[in-house]
Amino acid sequence: MMNLKEPHLLIYKLLGSLGKNLIEGNKEQAIEIKQELIDLNFANIVKNWNL
């Protein structure tokens, strides 16, 4: 099992969840995930995403 304490694995998991929610139309959940990425200091990954 993956250790999600490793930063890159956590980021991949969050980005996957973000994409899944966008595809399924769950914009509110996607916004929450985007905010979580920003809180983890990965704002540069999602700064140009219009959510």
PDB file with one MODEL, atoms N, CA, C and O in Angstrom:
MODEL        1
ATOM      1  N   MET A   1       0.839  -1.191   0.000  1.00  0.00           N
ATOM      2  CA  MET A   1       0.000   0.000   0.000  1.00  0.00           C
ATOM      3  C   MET A   1       0.878   1.248   0.000  1.00  0.00           C
ATOM      4  O   MET A   1       1.940   1.278   0.623  1.00  0.00           O
ATOM      5  N   MET A   2       0.416   2.273  -0.710  1.00  0.00           N
ATOM      6  CA  MET A   2       1.195   3.505  -0.798  1.00  0.00           C
ATOM      7  C   MET A   2       1.161   4.261   0.520  1.00  0.00           C
ATOM      8  O   MET A   2       0.156   4.277   1.231  1.00  0.00           O
ATOM      9  N   ASN A   3       2.280   4.878   0.817  1.00  0.00           N
ATOM     10  CA  ASN A   3       2.352   5.740   1.992  1.00  0.00           C
ATOM     11  C   ASN A   3       2.000   7.156   1.547  1.00  0.00           C
ATOM     12  O   ASN A   3       2.814   7.824   0.909  1.00  0.00           O
ATOM     13  N   LEU A   4       0.809   7.614   1.872  1.00  0.00           N
ATOM     14  CA  LEU A   4       0.357   8.924   1.405  1.00  0.00           C
ATOM     15  C   LEU A   4       0.945  10.073   2.204  1.00  0.00           C
ATOM     16  O   LEU A   4       0.575  11.228   1.996  1.00  0.00           O
ATOM     17  N   LYS A   5       1.851   9.768   3.109  1.00  0.00           N
ATOM     18  CA  LYS A   5       2.553  10.834   3.822  1.00  0.00           C
ATOM     19  C   LYS A   5       3.641  11.436   2.929  1.00  0.00           C
ATOM     20  O   LYS A   5       4.109  12.546   3.183  1.00  0.00           O
ATOM     21  N   GLU A   6       4.045  10.706   1.884  1.00  0.00           N
ATOM     22  CA  GLU A   6       5.036  11.236   0.958  1.00  0.00           C
ATOM     23  C   GLU A   6       4.354  12.310   0.115  1.00  0.00           C
ATOM     24  O   GLU A   6       3.307  12.055  -0.481  1.00  0.00           O
ATOM     25  N   PRO A   7       4.932  13.504   0.059  1.00  0.00           N
ATOM     26  CA  PRO A   7       4.255  14.637  -0.595  1.00  0.00           C
ATOM     27  C   PRO A   7       3.832  14.381  -2.035  1.00  0.00           C
ATOM     28  O   PRO A   7       2.713  14.733  -2.410  1.00  0.00           O
ATOM     29  N   HIS A   8       4.686  13.784  -2.845  1.00  0.00           N
ATOM     30  CA  HIS A   8       4.312  13.621  -4.251  1.00  0.00           C
ATOM     31  C   HIS A   8       3.142  12.658  -4.407  1.00  0.00           C
ATOM     32  O   HIS A   8       2.320  12.839  -5.305  1.00  0.00           O
ATOM     33  N   LEU A   9       3.045  11.646  -3.562  1.00  0.00           N
ATOM     34  CA  LEU A   9       1.912  10.727  -3.650  1.00  0.00           C
ATOM     35  C   LEU A   9       0.623  11.401  -3.200  1.00  0.00           C
ATOM     36  O   LEU A   9      -0.440  11.153  -3.769  1.00  0.00           O
ATOM     37  N   LEU A  10       0.710  12.240  -2.197  1.00  0.00           N
ATOM     38  CA  LEU A  10      -0.460  12.983  -1.734  1.00  0.00           C
ATOM     39  C   LEU A  10      -0.952  13.937  -2.820  1.00  0.00           C
ATOM     40  O   LEU A  10      -2.156  14.060  -3.046  1.00  0.00           O
ATOM     41  N   ILE A  11      -0.023  14.607  -3.488  1.00  0.00           N
ATOM     42  CA  ILE A  11      -0.395  15.543  -4.559  1.00  0.00           C
ATOM     43  C   ILE A  11      -1.055  14.795  -5.709  1.00  0.00           C
ATOM     44  O   ILE A  11      -2.061  15.256  -6.247  1.00  0.00           O
ATOM     45  N   TYR A  12      -0.496  13.632  -6.099  1.00  0.00           N
ATOM     46  CA  TYR A  12      -1.109  12.844  -7.173  1.00  0.00           C
ATOM     47  C   TYR A  12      -2.525  12.425  -6.794  1.00  0.00           C
ATOM     48  O   TYR A  12      -3.427  12.456  -7.631  1.00  0.00           O
ATOM     49  N   LYS A  13      -2.724  12.034  -5.541  1.00  0.00           N
ATOM     50  CA  LYS A  13      -4.052  11.624  -5.079  1.00  0.00           C
ATOM     51  C   LYS A  13      -5.023  12.802  -5.134  1.00  0.00           C
ATOM     52  O   LYS A  13      -6.155  12.654  -5.595  1.00  0.00           O
ATOM     53  N   LEU A  14      -4.582  13.970  -4.666  1.00  0.00           N
ATOM     54  CA  LEU A  14      -5.453  15.150  -4.687  1.00  0.00           C
ATOM     55  C   LEU A  14      -5.769  15.585  -6.110  1.00  0.00           C
ATOM     56  O   LEU A  14      -6.911  15.937  -6.406  1.00  0.00           O
ATOM     57  N   LEU A  15      -4.773  15.566  -7.001  1.00  0.00           N
ATOM     58  CA  LEU A  15      -5.016  15.961  -8.394  1.00  0.00           C
ATOM     59  C   LEU A  15      -5.961  14.981  -9.077  1.00  0.00           C
ATOM     60  O   LEU A  15      -6.812  15.386  -9.870  1.00  0.00           O
ATOM     61  N   GLY A  16      -5.816  13.695  -8.774  1.00  0.00           N
ATOM     62  CA  GLY A  16      -6.728  12.698  -9.327  1.00  0.00           C
ATOM     63  C   GLY A  16      -8.154  12.926  -8.853  1.00  0.00           C
ATOM     64  O   GLY A  16      -9.096  12.833  -9.640  1.00  0.00           O
ATOM     65  N   SER A  17      -8.314  13.223  -7.575  1.00  0.00           N
ATOM     66  CA  SER A  17      -9.644  13.500  -7.023  1.00  0.00           C
ATOM     67  C   SER A  17     -10.228  14.770  -7.624  1.00  0.00           C
ATOM     68  O   SER A  17     -11.425  14.842  -7.902  1.00  0.00           O
ATOM     69  N   LEU A  18      -9.380  15.768  -7.822  1.00  0.00           N
ATOM     70  CA  LEU A  18      -9.831  17.023  -8.421  1.00  0.00           C
ATOM     71  C   LEU A  18     -10.347  16.774  -9.833  1.00  0.00           C
ATOM     72  O   LEU A  18     -11.434  17.229 -10.190  1.00  0.00           O
ATOM     73  N   GLY A  19      -9.570  16.057 -10.632  1.00  0.00           N
ATOM     74  CA  GLY A  19      -9.986  15.753 -12.003  1.00  0.00           C
ATOM     75  C   GLY A  19     -11.268  14.943 -12.054  1.00  0.00           C
ATOM     76  O   GLY A  19     -12.150  15.225 -12.864  1.00  0.00           O
ATOM     77  N   LYS A  20     -11.376  13.945 -11.199  1.00  0.00           N
ATOM     78  CA  LYS A  20     -12.576  13.101 -11.150  1.00  0.00           C
ATOM     79  C   LYS A  20     -13.804  13.941 -10.822  1.00  0.00           C
ATOM     80  O   LYS A  20     -14.854  13.778 -11.444  1.00  0.00           O
ATOM     81  N   ASN A  21     -13.678  14.830  -9.855  1.00  0.00           N
ATOM     82  CA  ASN A  21     -14.813  15.669  -9.476  1.00  0.00           C
ATOM     83  C   ASN A  21     -15.188  16.645 -10.577  1.00  0.00           C
ATOM     84  O   ASN A  21     -16.370  16.931 -10.768  1.00  0.00           O
ATOM     85  N   LEU A  22     -14.214  17.158 -11.298  1.00  0.00           N
ATOM     86  CA  LEU A  22     -14.523  18.061 -12.412  1.00  0.00           C
ATOM     87  C   LEU A  22     -15.259  17.320 -13.520  1.00  0.00           C
ATOM     88  O   LEU A  22     -16.222  17.837 -14.086  1.00  0.00           O
ATOM     89  N   ILE A  23     -14.806  16.107 -13.830  1.00  0.00           N
ATOM     90  CA  ILE A  23     -15.453  15.312 -14.878  1.00  0.00           C
ATOM     91  C   ILE A  23     -16.887  14.975 -14.492  1.00  0.00           C
ATOM     92  O   ILE A  23     -17.790  15.014 -15.328  1.00  0.00           O
ATOM     93  N   GLU A  24     -17.091  14.644 -13.217  1.00  0.00           N
ATOM     94  CA  GLU A  24     -18.424  14.260 -12.747  1.00  0.00           C
ATOM     95  C   GLU A  24     -19.318  15.462 -12.465  1.00  0.00           C
ATOM     96  O   GLU A  24     -20.502  15.289 -12.174  1.00  0.00           O
ATOM     97  N   GLY A  25     -18.782  16.666 -12.546  1.00  0.00           N
ATOM     98  CA  GLY A  25     -19.580  17.867 -12.334  1.00  0.00           C
ATOM     99  C   GLY A  25     -19.718  18.287 -10.885  1.00  0.00           C
ATOM    100  O   GLY A  25     -20.590  19.093 -10.560  1.00  0.00           O
ATOM    101  N   ASN A  26     -18.885  17.765 -10.016  1.00  0.00           N
ATOM    102  CA  ASN A  26     -18.923  18.130  -8.595  1.00  0.00           C
ATOM    103  C   ASN A  26     -18.009  19.327  -8.351  1.00  0.00           C
ATOM    104  O   ASN A  26     -16.935  19.195  -7.764  1.00  0.00           O
ATOM    105  N   LYS A  27     -18.451  20.490  -8.809  1.00  0.00           N
ATOM    106  CA  LYS A  27     -17.604  21.675  -8.750  1.00  0.00           C
ATOM    107  C   LYS A  27     -17.285  22.095  -7.318  1.00  0.00           C
ATOM    108  O   LYS A  27     -16.169  22.538  -7.045  1.00  0.00           O
ATOM    109  N   GLU A  28     -18.235  21.965  -6.404  1.00  0.00           N
ATOM    110  CA  GLU A  28     -17.993  22.363  -5.012  1.00  0.00           C
ATOM    111  C   GLU A  28     -16.877  21.532  -4.391  1.00  0.00           C
ATOM    112  O   GLU A  28     -16.003  22.063  -3.706  1.00  0.00           O
ATOM    113  N   GLN A  29     -16.913  20.213  -4.638  1.00  0.00           N
ATOM    114  CA  GLN A  29     -15.875  19.328  -4.112  1.00  0.00           C
ATOM    115  C   GLN A  29     -14.532  19.658  -4.760  1.00  0.00           C
ATOM    116  O   GLN A  29     -13.500  19.637  -4.088  1.00  0.00           O
ATOM    117  N   ALA A  30     -14.534  19.961  -6.056  1.00  0.00           N
ATOM    118  CA  ALA A  30     -13.298  20.316  -6.748  1.00  0.00           C
ATOM    119  C   ALA A  30     -12.694  21.591  -6.166  1.00  0.00           C
ATOM    120  O   ALA A  30     -11.476  21.695  -6.025  1.00  0.00           O
ATOM    121  N   ILE A  31     -13.538  22.552  -5.830  1.00  0.00           N
ATOM    122  CA  ILE A  31     -13.052  23.797  -5.229  1.00  0.00           C
ATOM    123  C   ILE A  31     -12.421  23.521  -3.868  1.00  0.00           C
ATOM    124  O   ILE A  31     -11.396  24.113  -3.528  1.00  0.00           O
ATOM    125  N   GLU A  32     -13.022  22.632  -3.091  1.00  0.00           N
ATOM    126  CA  GLU A  32     -12.452  22.272  -1.789  1.00  0.00           C
ATOM    127  C   GLU A  32     -11.082  21.616  -1.945  1.00  0.00           C
ATOM    128  O   GLU A  32     -10.165  21.895  -1.173  1.00  0.00           O
ATOM    129  N   ILE A  33     -10.945  20.754  -2.937  1.00  0.00           N
ATOM    130  CA  ILE A  33      -9.660  20.089  -3.177  1.00  0.00           C
ATOM    131  C   ILE A  33      -8.631  21.107  -3.644  1.00  0.00           C
ATOM    132  O   ILE A  33      -7.473  21.055  -3.228  1.00  0.00           O
ATOM    133  N   LYS A  34      -9.046  22.040  -4.513  1.00  0.00           N
ATOM    134  CA  LYS A  34      -8.129  23.087  -4.962  1.00  0.00           C
ATOM    135  C   LYS A  34      -7.642  23.901  -3.772  1.00  0.00           C
ATOM    136  O   LYS A  34      -6.460  24.236  -3.695  1.00  0.00           O
ATOM    137  N   GLN A  35      -8.536  24.222  -2.846  1.00  0.00           N
ATOM    138  CA  GLN A  35      -8.142  24.982  -1.659  1.00  0.00           C
ATOM    139  C   GLN A  35      -7.176  24.175  -0.798  1.00  0.00           C
ATOM    140  O   GLN A  35      -6.247  24.737  -0.217  1.00  0.00           O
ATOM    141  N   GLU A  36      -7.386  22.872  -0.711  1.00  0.00           N
ATOM    142  CA  GLU A  36      -6.475  22.019   0.053  1.00  0.00           C
ATOM    143  C   GLU A  36      -5.081  22.030  -0.571  1.00  0.00           C
ATOM    144  O   GLU A  36      -4.082  22.067   0.147  1.00  0.00           O
ATOM    145  N   LEU A  37      -5.007  21.997  -1.900  1.00  0.00           N
ATOM    146  CA  LEU A  37      -3.709  22.088  -2.578  1.00  0.00           C
ATOM    147  C   LEU A  37      -3.042  23.428  -2.292  1.00  0.00           C
ATOM    148  O   LEU A  37      -1.833  23.485  -2.072  1.00  0.00           O
ATOM    149  N   ILE A  38      -3.817  24.497  -2.292  1.00  0.00           N
ATOM    150  CA  ILE A  38      -3.273  25.823  -1.986  1.00  0.00           C
ATOM    151  C   ILE A  38      -2.768  25.861  -0.551  1.00  0.00           C
ATOM    152  O   ILE A  38      -1.704  26.417  -0.282  1.00  0.00           O
ATOM    153  N   ASP A  39      -3.525  25.272   0.372  1.00  0.00           N
ATOM    154  CA  ASP A  39      -3.112  25.232   1.777  1.00  0.00           C
ATOM    155  C   ASP A  39      -1.818  24.455   1.972  1.00  0.00           C
ATOM    156  O   ASP A  39      -1.056  24.732   2.898  1.00  0.00           O
ATOM    157  N   LEU A  40      -1.568  23.478   1.096  1.00  0.00           N
ATOM    158  CA  LEU A  40      -0.340  22.680   1.168  1.00  0.00           C
ATOM    159  C   LEU A  40       0.818  23.332   0.405  1.00  0.00           C
ATOM    160  O   LEU A  40       1.850  22.700   0.180  1.00  0.00           O
ATOM    161  N   ASN A  41       0.642  24.592   0.011  1.00  0.00           N
ATOM    162  CA  ASN A  41       1.653  25.365  -0.716  1.00  0.00           C
ATOM    163  C   ASN A  41       1.934  24.824  -2.118  1.00  0.00           C
ATOM    164  O   ASN A  41       3.066  24.891  -2.596  1.00  0.00           O
ATOM    165  N   PHE A  42       0.913  24.291  -2.768  1.00  0.00           N
ATOM    166  CA  PHE A  42       1.038  23.862  -4.151  1.00  0.00           C
ATOM    167  C   PHE A  42       0.136  24.707  -5.048  1.00  0.00           C
ATOM    168  O   PHE A  42      -0.436  24.209  -6.018  1.00  0.00           O
ATOM    169  N   ALA A  43       0.018  25.975  -4.715  1.00  0.00           N
ATOM    170  CA  ALA A  43      -0.843  26.879  -5.473  1.00  0.00           C
ATOM    171  C   ALA A  43      -0.366  27.036  -6.911  1.00  0.00           C
ATOM    172  O   ALA A  43      -1.178  27.278  -7.804  1.00  0.00           O
ATOM    173  N   ASN A  44       0.936  26.903  -7.150  1.00  0.00           N
ATOM    174  CA  ASN A  44       1.449  27.070  -8.510  1.00  0.00           C
ATOM    175  C   ASN A  44       0.916  26.006  -9.461  1.00  0.00           C
ATOM    176  O   ASN A  44       0.890  26.227 -10.672  1.00  0.00           O
ATOM    177  N   ILE A  45       0.490  24.855  -8.939  1.00  0.00           N
ATOM    178  CA  ILE A  45      -0.059  23.800  -9.788  1.00  0.00           C
ATOM    179  C   ILE A  45      -1.442  24.191 -10.303  1.00  0.00           C
ATOM    180  O   ILE A  45      -1.784  23.900 -11.449  1.00  0.00           O
ATOM    181  N   VAL A  46      -2.230  24.844  -9.469  1.00  0.00           N
ATOM    182  CA  VAL A  46      -3.631  25.112  -9.805  1.00  0.00           C
ATOM    183  C   VAL A  46      -3.951  26.592  -9.980  1.00  0.00           C
ATOM    184  O   VAL A  46      -5.125  26.958 -10.047  1.00  0.00           O
ATOM    185  N   LYS A  47      -2.941  27.444 -10.056  1.00  0.00           N
ATOM    186  CA  LYS A  47      -3.200  28.890 -10.079  1.00  0.00           C
ATOM    187  C   LYS A  47      -3.971  29.353 -11.311  1.00  0.00           C
ATOM    188  O   LYS A  47      -4.694  30.347 -11.230  1.00  0.00           O
ATOM    189  N   ASN A  48      -3.845  28.676 -12.438  1.00  0.00           N
ATOM    190  CA  ASN A  48      -4.527  29.104 -13.657  1.00  0.00           C
ATOM    191  C   ASN A  48      -5.809  28.327 -13.924  1.00  0.00           C
ATOM    192  O   ASN A  48      -6.404  28.465 -14.993  1.00  0.00           O
ATOM    193  N   TRP A  49      -6.236  27.523 -12.978  1.00  0.00           N
ATOM    194  CA  TRP A  49      -7.457  26.742 -13.152  1.00  0.00           C
ATOM    195  C   TRP A  49      -8.629  27.578 -12.683  1.00  0.00           C
ATOM    196  O   TRP A  49      -8.672  27.997 -11.526  1.00  0.00           O
ATOM    197  N   ASN A  50      -9.559  27.817 -13.549  1.00  0.00           N
ATOM    198  CA  ASN A  50     -10.716  28.660 -13.224  1.00  0.00           C
ATOM    199  C   ASN A  50     -11.794  27.839 -12.543  1.00  0.00           C
ATOM    200  O   ASN A  50     -12.730  27.366 -13.188  1.00  0.00           O
ATOM    201  N   LEU A  51     -11.656  27.674 -11.244  1.00  0.00           N
ATOM    202  CA  LEU A  51     -12.674  26.963 -10.453  1.00  0.00           C
ATOM    203  C   LEU A  51     -13.332  27.942  -9.529  1.00  0.00           C
ATOM    204  O   LEU A  51     -14.222  27.568  -8.765  1.00  0.00           O
TER     205      LEU A  51
ENDMDL
END
